[in-house]
Amino acid sequence: MNCKNKLFGHNFIRTGFDYCVCSQCGIDQRFLNKPKLKTEEIKESKIRNERQLVLKDFLDKLNRDRERSGFKPYTPAYLGMKLAHLTLEDMYFFLSECRHAKNFSKYFHWALKVEK
């Protein structure tokens, strides 16, 4: 029994399984129907320096907590503005302090709060 699917000139024959095989070349239909990656999905990493790498660590931790709580995730630009006053060494120190705290997100926002 021939399949209704004729892709690329292949004549698929239904097997006893849930898929079809070409009678001419023996190619499996499941192989041809795999979703292909779009070029938009393949993105280069935009991290160009060490500061952006540390900022990405902050973003990953904070956005995981924010999405769990139902809030919108932070953008890299917003978080970059909040941490603009810190040097790279201070950012590493602050990241280690936040990691050792019980709640990363709470400690992050508490430590950055401006005292009046």
Rosetta silent file (secondary structure, phi, psi, omega in degrees, C-alpha in Angstrom):
SEQUENCE: MNCKNKLFGHNFIRTGFDYCVCSQCGIDQRFLNKPKLKTEEIKESKIRNERQLVLKDFLDKLNRDRERSGFKPYTPAYLGMKLAHLTLEDMYFFLSECRHAKNFSKYFHWALKVEK
SCORE:     score description
SCORE:     0.000 S_00000001
   1 L     0.000  128.927 -179.760    0.000    0.000    0.000 S_00000001
   2 E   -84.876  145.550  176.042    1.451    3.377   -1.014 S_00000001
   3 L   -74.185  156.282  173.853    1.520    6.345    1.333 S_00000001
   4 L   -75.570  -23.018 -178.667   -0.335    9.532    0.445 S_00000001
   5 L   -80.285  120.891  172.933    2.851   11.471    1.227 S_00000001
   6 L  -125.287   93.353 -178.613    5.123   11.884   -1.764 S_00000001
   7 L  -100.101  131.586  174.189    7.932   14.168   -0.652 S_00000001
   8 L    54.334   31.751  177.458   10.788   15.026   -2.996 S_00000001
   9 L    80.926    4.142  178.761    9.772   12.274   -5.423 S_00000001
  10 L   -79.063  143.995  177.002   10.021    9.508   -2.828 S_00000001
  11 L  -107.364   97.196 -174.861    7.438    6.773   -2.962 S_00000001
  12 E   -82.751  136.018  177.962    6.736    5.955    0.680 S_00000001
  13 E  -115.462  131.531 -178.585    5.340    2.564    1.609 S_00000001
  14 E   -70.725  132.641  177.301    3.629    2.076    4.933 S_00000001
  15 L   -98.286 -176.156  178.226    5.368   -0.434    7.176 S_00000001
  16 L   -74.141   -6.476 -178.993    3.909   -2.292   10.106 S_00000001
  17 L   -98.569 -166.309 -177.388    5.113    0.500   12.339 S_00000001
  18 L   -87.022   12.032 -177.077    3.946    4.119   12.687 S_00000001
  19 L  -136.113  170.571 -178.344    6.145    5.407    9.863 S_00000001
  20 E  -114.803  154.004  178.360    6.748    4.972    6.157 S_00000001
  21 E  -126.724  141.705  179.794    9.856    3.944    4.212 S_00000001
  22 E   -70.491  134.334 -179.049   10.687    4.840    0.611 S_00000001
  23 L   -75.289  -21.460 -177.864   10.431    1.849   -1.722 S_00000001
  24 L   -85.692  -50.057 -173.448   13.204    3.185   -3.966 S_00000001
  25 L  -115.132   -8.280  177.410   15.968    4.213   -1.582 S_00000001
  26 L    78.597   12.626 -179.568   14.782    2.940    1.815 S_00000001
  27 L   -73.468  142.033 -177.937   14.900    6.365    3.491 S_00000001
  28 E   -82.250  133.433 -179.324   12.803    6.730    6.627 S_00000001
  29 H   -64.640  -30.964  179.619   10.031    9.354    6.478 S_00000001
  30 H   -61.854  -31.627  179.088   10.715   10.371   10.093 S_00000001
  31 H   -66.610  -38.327 -178.350   14.151   11.536    8.971 S_00000001
  32 H   -76.482  -25.907 -175.425   12.672   13.871    6.356 S_00000001
  33 L   -92.314    7.996  178.898   10.014   15.318    8.659 S_00000001
  34 L   -65.653  138.382  178.701   12.417   16.501   11.389 S_00000001
  35 L   -66.346  136.992 -179.485   11.928   20.193   12.145 S_00000001
  36 L   -95.559  145.578  178.456   14.725   22.307   10.738 S_00000001
  37 L   -74.322  133.792  175.732   16.320   25.115   12.719 S_00000001
  38 L   -81.600  157.119 -179.150   15.558   28.565   11.432 S_00000001
  39 L   -68.361  -24.604  178.564   18.401   31.005   11.099 S_00000001
  40 L   -69.637  -28.789 -178.755   16.691   33.293   13.609 S_00000001
  41 L   -74.921  -24.654 -179.751   16.912   30.572   16.264 S_00000001
  42 L   -92.659  101.753 -177.437   20.671   30.276   15.852 S_00000001
  43 L  -114.461  144.886  174.580   22.018   33.386   17.523 S_00000001
  44 L   -78.777  153.367  176.366   25.544   34.310   18.318 S_00000001
  45 L   -71.329  131.562 -179.111   26.402   35.124   21.872 S_00000001
  46 L   -92.946    7.993  179.449   26.418   38.878   22.361 S_00000001
  47 L   -78.033  118.114 -175.561   28.692   38.658   25.369 S_00000001
  48 L  -112.048  -18.456 -179.238   31.815   40.572   24.438 S_00000001
  49 L  -144.140  177.316 -174.081   33.548   41.192   27.763 S_00000001
  50 H   -69.807  -33.685  179.569   33.845   39.902   31.312 S_00000001
  51 H   -61.761  -41.034  178.894   31.423   42.448   32.765 S_00000001
  52 H   -67.125  -31.769  177.632   28.639   41.179   30.511 S_00000001
  53 H   -65.827  -43.158  178.274   29.401   37.628   31.599 S_00000001
  54 H   -67.736  -39.774  178.845   28.929   38.543   35.273 S_00000001
  55 H   -62.014  -36.451  177.496   25.803   40.523   34.400 S_00000001
  56 H   -64.636  -36.620  176.359   24.408   37.408   32.675 S_00000001
  57 H   -61.608  -44.214  176.566   24.905   35.433   35.910 S_00000001
  58 H   -61.254  -46.308 -178.128   22.852   38.022   37.783 S_00000001
  59 H   -60.000  -44.819 -178.322   20.174   38.010   35.071 S_00000001
  60 H   -60.405  -46.174 -178.602   19.819   34.230   35.049 S_00000001
  61 H   -67.660  -47.164 -176.178   19.342   33.995   38.812 S_00000001
  62 H   -67.470  -42.698 -177.580   17.054   37.022   39.150 S_00000001
  63 H   -69.253  -29.997  175.615   14.851   36.214   36.157 S_00000001
  64 H   -62.970  -44.273  178.337   14.353   32.636   37.331 S_00000001
  65 H   -67.858  -39.720 -178.197   12.973   33.969   40.629 S_00000001
  66 H   -66.863  -41.050  179.420   10.918   36.672   38.908 S_00000001
  67 H   -67.180  -35.120  176.566    9.275   34.253   36.466 S_00000001
  68 H   -63.779  -35.245 -178.238    8.426   31.928   39.337 S_00000001
  69 H   -84.684   -8.860  178.339    6.736   34.843   41.116 S_00000001
  70 L    94.722   10.885  178.509    4.823   35.932   38.014 S_00000001
  71 L   -94.493  161.019  175.989    6.797   39.109   37.260 S_00000001
  72 L   -70.859  146.632  178.292    8.296   40.126   33.929 S_00000001
  73 L   -71.625  151.615  175.441   11.996   39.282   33.547 S_00000001
  74 L   -71.012  148.703  172.479   14.609   42.020   33.788 S_00000001
  75 L   -91.883  157.002  177.873   16.314   43.141   30.602 S_00000001
  76 H   -60.867  -33.675 -179.817   20.103   43.297   30.441 S_00000001
  77 H   -66.064  -42.171 -179.925   19.927   47.079   29.935 S_00000001
  78 H   -63.816  -45.972 -178.744   17.873   47.600   33.102 S_00000001
  79 H   -69.477  -33.100  176.104   20.158   45.475   35.223 S_00000001
  80 H   -62.924  -36.199  177.619   23.214   47.119   33.680 S_00000001
  81 H   -70.268  -37.483  179.277   21.923   50.511   34.834 S_00000001
  82 H   -67.361  -31.478 -177.297   21.313   49.225   38.358 S_00000001
  83 L  -104.956   13.502 -175.695   24.857   47.844   38.564 S_00000001
  84 L   -64.073  -29.219 -176.676   26.598   50.625   36.603 S_00000001
  85 L   -79.095   -9.724 -178.131   28.219   52.099   39.718 S_00000001
  86 L   -91.314  140.290  173.030   29.993   48.827   40.583 S_00000001
  87 L   -78.928  172.424 -178.927   33.435   47.932   39.290 S_00000001
  88 H   -63.004  -41.949  178.963   34.101   44.440   37.950 S_00000001
  89 H   -64.125  -39.228  177.931   35.771   43.331   41.199 S_00000001
  90 H   -66.863  -35.563  178.426   32.821   44.668   43.195 S_00000001
  91 H   -65.179  -40.775  176.916   30.395   42.830   40.931 S_00000001
  92 H   -62.982  -42.902  179.328   32.217   39.540   41.558 S_00000001
  93 H   -64.439  -44.268 -180.000   32.144   40.175   45.305 S_00000001
  94 H   -64.304  -38.969  177.738   28.468   41.144   45.216 S_00000001
  95 H   -63.527  -41.145  179.160   27.627   38.048   43.157 S_00000001
  96 H   -68.135  -36.975  176.237   29.346   35.795   45.688 S_00000001
  97 H   -63.280  -42.989 -179.890   27.490   37.512   48.562 S_00000001
  98 H   -65.482  -37.584  179.557   24.168   37.037   46.785 S_00000001
  99 H   -67.174  -33.408 -178.966   24.924   33.360   46.116 S_00000001
 100 H   -82.177  -12.814  178.821   25.709   32.727   49.786 S_00000001
 101 L   -73.355  159.870  178.555   22.508   34.427   50.956 S_00000001
 102 L   -63.410  -45.841 -179.646   19.382   32.358   51.662 S_00000001
 103 L  -122.761  112.655 -176.140   17.381   34.135   48.963 S_00000001
 104 H   -57.631  -49.770 -174.741   19.398   35.531   46.050 S_00000001
 105 H   -65.586  -44.176 -179.811   16.740   37.960   44.835 S_00000001
 106 H   -63.027  -43.651 -178.934   15.866   39.383   48.253 S_00000001
 107 H   -66.993  -38.310  179.029   19.496   39.974   49.143 S_00000001
 108 H   -58.821  -49.759 -177.405   20.187   41.557   45.754 S_00000001
 109 H   -72.056  -33.156  178.736   17.404   44.123   46.121 S_00000001
 110 H   -68.392  -41.923 -176.665   18.119   44.763   49.798 S_00000001
 111 H   -72.051  -28.270  179.778   21.829   45.393   49.224 S_00000001
 112 H   -87.495   -5.436 -177.854   21.229   47.771   46.318 S_00000001
 113 L   -65.156  133.591 -178.547   18.642   49.816   48.186 S_00000001
 114 L   -79.114  128.214  177.525   19.775   53.426   48.561 S_00000001
 115 L   -85.477  139.054 -178.757   19.998   54.569   52.189 S_00000001
 116 L   -99.484    0.000    0.000   18.566   58.005   52.929 S_00000001
